[in-house]
Amino acid sequence: MTTPTLCPACGGRNDCTLADPRTVDQACWCYSVTIDKAVLQALPPELRNKACLCPRCAQADEQLRGAEPT
């Protein structure tokens, strides 16, 4: 069973705003990055489309750091 707030790949927090009732009206971090389809395909089929990956497993850390204000 997957939990919407946990990454299906590593089990850590995925920081998905849509999975948190307090922030469901905010855009998720994943809207501002490109996630390689191969990363998603590497998940077992039963874990796909159940919960968001975390930024690390989505290999989006660098993209998110580039989006931070300086």
N, C-alpha and C positions, 0 to 999 in steps of 0.2 A: 504494500500500500504506500502511495506517495503522499507527502504532505506539501501543500501549495507553497509554504514558506521555506522549504528546504530544497537544495539542489539535488536532482535525481542522480547526478554523477558522483558527487563526493559526500552528500549528506549534510553539508554546511549550509548556513543561511544564504539564501539567494538574493536577498534585498529587493524582492519584487514588490513594488508599491501596490500592484493590483491584488496581491494576495493578503495584504494587510488592510483590514476595514478602516483603519485610521487614515490611510493614504490612498485609498482606492480611486479617488478622483484626480490623482496626479499621474503624469506620464512616467512609465517605468524607465529605468536606466537603459534597458535593452532597446528602446526606441531610437536611441542616439548612436548605436553602434551597428556594425555589420558582423554577423555571426556566420562563420563558414559552414556551409551545409554539411560538410564532411564531419564536423564536430557533432552535429545533431544526429547524423546517420550512424555515428559510432555508439550511440546509446542503444541499449537493447530495445526492441520494438515495444515491449510492455511499459517502458518508462517514457517514451516519447509523447509529447503533447499533454503531459499530466501536470508538470510544474516547470518553472523557469530554471535554467542553469544559473549558477552563480557567475559573477564576472570572470573569475579565474578559470573555471571550467569552460566558459564560453570563449575563452582566449580573447577577452575584450579589455583586460586591465590597461593595456597601453593606450587603446583608443579612449578610454574614460579619463586617463591621466591627461591626455592631449586636450580633452574638452573642458578641463577644470580651469577656472579663471586664474590668472597669474597676478 
